[in-house]
Amino acid sequence: VYSILDGKVKDVYSNVLEGTCVVIEHDGGLVSEYASLASDVKVKVGDDVSRGDIIGTVSASANAECEAGDHLHFSLIDNDKKIDPAAYLNISTNK
């Protein structure tokens, strides 16, 4: 799993529902959240990361979604509002 943009690691935590999570703050009020990671994440709180830096690997650590197997649960938040990350991932949402 790679950081979507340059930023600073705001939080690294684990809980039963989300598994192991990494939260990265980016410029302009943007925050990326990566959940269901393996417990051996490659970053710690306060680390500066660049776009494309490895932050961890996918796993089935999110108990709420364990039937999905190893996967990444990714969220992008712009000024406290969840947004569609497609524009930042260079993918089309048209089907």
C-alpha positions, 0 to 999 in steps of 0.5 A: 500500500502506497501513500496517495500524496505527500504528507505527514502521518497523523495516526497509526492505530488498531481496533477490532472493526477497522484492523490496523490503520494509518492516517496521513494529513496532506496539504489543503485539509486533505486526509487519507485513511488506510485500514485493514493493513497488516500490523507491521506498518512501515510508518509511525506517527510524525513521519513525513511521507512522499507520494508512492512511499510504502506505508504497509501491506493489505491484510484481513485485519478488519474484522467487520470485513474479514469475509472479504479477505486481504484488502485495503479499506481506503478513505479520502477526507477533504476538510472533514467530509469524505470524498470520492478518491477517483480524481486522486487515483486517476481512475474513471468512475464511469461504468 
